[in-house]
Each structure stands twice: as C-alpha cells, then as structure tokens.
Amino acid sequence: MDVRIYQPAKTAMQSGLAQTHDWVLEYLPLAKKTHDPLTGWVGSADTRQQIHLKFSSREEAVAYAQAHRLVALVEEPHVKRYRPKSYADNFRPDRIR
C-alpha cells in the first residue's frame, strides 16, 4: 500500500464535528523513525509522511490516487448512532440505577 484514505474521527477534546467531513489521503511510512542521540528527537528521512491531502468526497480521493498510480487502502468511517436524550430522563421513576 502506498497511501491511506480515511475520514478523520472526532477528537476526544471537543464535542463538535469540525474537520470530520473531509476525506484525508496520507502516505504510509517507507522508513523507520530513528532516535537522534544528540538532540533526543525522533525523525525520519521519509518526507512523504508530512503530506496530508484533503478531499471533499471519497471518490475524489480515490480518483487522485488512481491518477497518480498509487495503491490506496480505503478505510470506511465508523457510523455513530445518535440517540436523543432528555435531562428529565435522569429523574424518571422507572430509571435503572
């Protein structure tokens, strides 16, 4: 696989869904990350890991990968079920504790 195409998940630090509607194409690593003994930083000679392309649809991302002859791994997003809740449900007499 050359690239990974996915739709990012919601961050754990926020309750909103900002930046979760786009599809992201990112290159998979070619080289291992190495530890620099002088500075203590972790780095790699593979600069393609820094590229993250955003597309508005899955089909655009797959078309880009095919146009550039890249083998793509497409990850389908996990669909979250939304169950509406009411604050009053906390005080129902038949509530399971």
RAURFEN-V433635 format. One record per run of one state. SS is the DSSP state (helix for helix, strand for strand, loop for the rest). FROM is the first residue (numbers start at 1). LEN is the number of residues. Records with the same first field share a line. If there is no record, write none. Layout:
SS=FROM-LEN / FROM-LEN
This chain:
loop=1-2 / 8-15 / 28-6 / 36-6 / 44-3 / 51-1 / 56-2 / 68-4 / 75-12 / 92-6
strand=3-5 / 23-5 / 34-2 / 42-2 / 52-4 / 72-3
helix=47-4 / 58-10 / 87-5
